[in-house]
Amino acid sequence: MSADRLLVTTDERGHVSYLLDNRARAAGRRFEAIAELFDASTLRHLDGVGLTAGWRCWEVGAGGPSVVRALGERVGPGGRVLATDIDVSWVGAAAGPTVEVRRHDVAADAPPAEVFDLVHARLVLVHVADRDRALRRMVGALRPGGWLVVEDADPVLQPLSCPDVRGPEEELANAIRTGFRALLAERGADLAYGRKLPRLFREAGLVDVGADAYFPLALPACATLETATIEHVRETLVAAGIATAEQIDRHLDNVARDRLDLAQPPMISAWGRRPSAD
Ligand SMILES: C[S@@+](CC[C@H](N)C(=O)[O-])C[C@H]1O[C@@H](n2cnc3c(N)ncnc32)[C@H](O)[C@@H]1O
């Protein structure tokens, strides 16, 4: 398999298109699997920085509704949640009295004209080509003392779909994952972004910075996410020469028959606070 014919398309603004765009039907299943794998860890981190009733929160690149709903429950009627995404098809379901859903590009569009107690993004900046500008805008939207929590994968730390390679089934899974990563990188993803977050937070002037990592391995939702992701990008994988249709079918069958211990890359969760008095 070779990845020498990677396909890159651009949107109407000339930006490189997001490989896992939300229009595909598989996007909903991807969001559910991501929620099952990562919401508990995400909410532990958000609770850890003090998320509570009355807070004003900005959820950047919200994707699906689960984190936004959890934020809405925690901040209660006296709080506010702004949920933004370049495609709000899935998060729209979370809109309500305390939750506003808005179509917004975190790098290209003007930041919201308000300040927040908490700004959070998960699995977003890794995909955004102008991630430095996006991060600056997120930091700029914090009130003095407000918290930024960014969670991003670091696939270079652990690139394998199946770390326990026993034969051709794991080798096929790992080859497809390698090709998928090449597609993401071709579109501007930084596959070693997660590890950089603590440094980037300090360089942005944040204090009380820390980070940790969570690494799912052989959980049922790893298989759900793998199937939805491969179905999502199947045509692109074939067109780029990364795998044949037959190889993809064989891999999906291996996943469906529960023959693989599938992993996801480590998710780095980083947190930091804008100093109370600048
Ligand atoms: C991998 S999904 C993660 C969704 C969600 N944060 C989660 O963890 O379940 C990435 C999300 O970022 C959104 N996104 C990509 N580029 C963006 C940008 N420039 N501005 C805002 N959202 C963006 C996508 O539309 C998608 O919903």
Ligand as a Chemical Component Dictionary entry (heavy atoms), coordinates in Angstrom:
data_LIG
# 
_chem_comp.id                   LIG 
_chem_comp.type                 NON-POLYMER 
_chem_comp.pdbx_formal_charge   0 
_chem_comp.three_letter_code    LIG 
# 
loop_
_chem_comp_atom.comp_id 
_chem_comp_atom.atom_id 
_chem_comp_atom.alt_atom_id 
_chem_comp_atom.type_symbol 
_chem_comp_atom.charge 
_chem_comp_atom.model_Cartn_x 
_chem_comp_atom.model_Cartn_y 
_chem_comp_atom.model_Cartn_z 
_chem_comp_atom.pdbx_ordinal 
LIG C1  C1  C 0  -12.737 15.371 15.789 1  
LIG S1  S1  S 1  -14.111 16.457 15.907 2  
LIG C2  C2  C 0  -14.202 16.672 17.673 3  
LIG C3  C3  C 0  -15.552 17.137 18.118 4  
LIG C4  C4  C 0  -15.707 17.338 19.617 5  
LIG N1  N1  N 0  -14.884 18.427 20.103 6  
LIG C5  C5  C 0  -15.435 16.077 20.374 7  
LIG O1  O1  O 0  -14.396 15.969 21.036 8  
LIG O2  O2  O -1 -16.269 15.163 20.281 9  
LIG C6  C6  C 0  -13.464 18.019 15.379 10 
LIG C7  C7  C 0  -14.509 19.116 15.334 11 
LIG O3  O3  O 0  -13.834 20.352 15.099 12 
LIG C8  C8  C 0  -14.571 21.079 14.155 13 
LIG N2  N2  N 0  -13.667 22.019 13.497 14 
LIG C9  C9  C 0  -12.700 21.731 12.589 15 
LIG N3  N3  N 0  -12.072 22.864 12.213 16 
LIG C10 C10 C 0  -12.649 23.884 12.915 17 
LIG C11 C11 C 0  -12.440 25.293 12.965 18 
LIG N4  N4  N 0  -11.516 25.885 12.212 19 
LIG N5  N5  N 0  -13.227 26.038 13.798 20 
LIG C12 C12 C 0  -14.178 25.444 14.557 21 
LIG N6  N6  N 0  -14.432 24.117 14.550 22 
LIG C13 C13 C 0  -13.665 23.335 13.736 23 
LIG C14 C14 C 0  -15.156 20.039 13.225 24 
LIG O4  O4  O 0  -16.253 20.514 12.476 25 
LIG C15 C15 C 0  -15.531 18.939 14.227 26 
LIG O5  O5  O 0  -16.837 19.109 14.737 27 
# 
loop_
_chem_comp_bond.comp_id 
_chem_comp_bond.atom_id_1 
_chem_comp_bond.atom_id_2 
_chem_comp_bond.value_order 
_chem_comp_bond.pdbx_ordinal 
LIG C1  S1  SING 1  
LIG S1  C2  SING 2  
LIG S1  C6  SING 3  
LIG C2  C3  SING 4  
LIG C3  C4  SING 5  
LIG C4  N1  SING 6  
LIG C4  C5  SING 7  
LIG C5  O1  DOUB 8  
LIG C5  O2  SING 9  
LIG C6  C7  SING 10 
LIG C7  O3  SING 11 
LIG C7  C15 SING 12 
LIG O3  C8  SING 13 
LIG C8  N2  SING 14 
LIG C8  C14 SING 15 
LIG N2  C9  SING 16 
LIG N2  C13 SING 17 
LIG C9  N3  DOUB 18 
LIG N3  C10 SING 19 
LIG C10 C11 SING 20 
LIG C10 C13 DOUB 21 
LIG C11 N4  SING 22 
LIG C11 N5  DOUB 23 
LIG N5  C12 SING 24 
LIG C12 N6  DOUB 25 
LIG N6  C13 SING 26 
LIG C14 O4  SING 27 
LIG C14 C15 SING 28 
LIG C15 O5  SING 29 
# 
